[in-house]
Amino acid sequence: MKYGDILLFKPKDLKGKLIAYITGSQFSHAGMALFGNQFIEANPKGIRISNLMQIKDREYYLCELCDSHRAKLLIRQYLIKPFLDTKLHDPYDYLQIAKFILYYASFKLWKPKENNNPYVCFELVSAILEKAGIIKNVNTSLITGKDLFNYPIYKHKSLIKPKR
């Protein structure tokens, strides 16, 4: 795992299965690799830096960024680091989850406005990618795990299964 790689988690409980179902995705959670075994995520405890050892019981896809996109992340650290510093420890955006449910329940007829604070996991990862110039012109509030998985920005995707 290298800096900028995307981790897309498969659901492990009813709440995760509901998120995956509502978003039409096989994923319920996302994070982005930092350095070492650390990754940034938005979860019900807020935006935080976690350790991979904490998720050793989870099944996830490790989506390795293409070298050119990883270089963009590294070059644009002057934008990304202050952004992450201001977002770290922000609360989780439960209201965004409700808006997302309404968006899909309305068959995408009603679109919520882009929300830049606080974040849910898919939104946080896509906002970082947008700051780096890797993805453009997207409403990060509507990004799903499926969208993140399907972006043509990876050189390889590996399914990581928990060790039993």
Secondary structure, DSSP 4 states (H G I P E B T S, - for coil): --TT-EEEEPP-SHHHHHHHHHTTSS-SEEEEE-STTEEEEEETTEEEEEEGGGGTT--EEEEEEPHHHHHHHHHTHHHHHHHHHHHTTPPB-HHHHHHHHHHHHTTTSS-PPP--SSB-HHHHHHHHHHHTTSS-S--GGG--HHHHHHSTTEEEEEEE----
